[in-house]
């Protein structure tokens, strides 16, 4: 079945960086556009970055543009999110899934907390 395992989150100070990883399995990931989503407490889940199956044409939400970079390794079925210049408002649980149309199942996510 479709499975996502996210990792790499943590507690960092404003301005610091993190790199998230997502291992996907159970579907032909190499032919799927993929995305990173986040959900902050009390807010709806939002798509923050997505990338085509070929690893081109990345698209970012305005709130993260210029700070986050999405990439993928199709040989390993892994999607990455490099997050630089983190801000407190980036605090959320981060998930990966197909984008923009998601699968019904989600991974456990990885928590990112930005606080001084």
N, C-alpha and C positions, 0 to 999 in steps of 0.2 A: 504494500500500500504506500501511498504518498507519505513521505516523512521529511521533516526539516529539523535540523539540530543547529541552533544558534549558539555562539560563544563569543567571548572577548569583551563582554561588558565589564563595568566596574565603577568605582567611585573615583572621580578625578576633580581637579580644581578648574575653574574657568580658565580658558586659554590652552588647556592641555589637549592631548590627542588620544584616540583609541582606534583600534582596528577590529571590526567585527567580522566574524566568519559564519557562513551558513553552509552546512553540508546537506545536500538534497538527494533523495533517493526515491525509487518507486515510480518514476516517470521519466520520459526522455528529456532530461533537463537541457541537453545541448540544443534542442530545437524550441525551447520556451524562453520568452522574455521573462526576466526575473526582476523582483523588486525588494526593497527594504521598506518596511512599514514601522510605525511607532505608535504607541498609545500611552498617553500620559493619564494620570489619575483624573477621573471625571470627564475625560475627553474621548472623542471617537478616534478609532484607529485611522491613521492617515498614511498615504504613500509618500515617502520622502525621496526615493530615488529608484529608477528602473533602468534596465539595460537590455538591449536586444539579445537574441540568441547568439549572434555573432560577436557580441561584446562591443558593439558600436552604438552610436547615437544615445548616449546616456541622457537622462532627463531628471531634473531635480526640482523639488519644491522650492519656491522662492526663499523660504526660511533657511534653507541649508545651502543654497547655491553659492559656489565659491569656497565653501568650507568642507563639504563632503565629496567623496569620490567613490563611485561604485565600479567594481570590476568583477571579472569572473574567470574561472579556470575550468573550461568545459571537460578537459581530460580528467579532472578530479571531481567534477560536479559540485564545485564550491563557488559561492558568491561572496564577495568581500564588500565592506563599507569602511573606507578610511574616513575618519571624522577628525578634523582639525579645528582649532580655535573654538573649542566647545563652550557653550553658554549654559547657564542654569535652565533656560527654557528648552534645552535639548534633553532634559531629564525625562525618561520614559522607558517603557519596555519596548525593545526592538525585536521585530520578527522579519523573516523573509518568506516569500511565497511567489507564485507566478504573478505576473503583472501585465496589464492592469486587471485581468480577470483572474481572481484567485481560486485556488483549490479550497474545498470546504474544510480541510484539516489544516491545523496550524501547529507549529512547534511550541516549545515551552517559552521561547523568547530568551533574551538576555537583557538584564537590567543595566541601564546607563544612568548614573547619577552624577550631576555636575554641581558641585557645591564647594564653597570656600569654608 
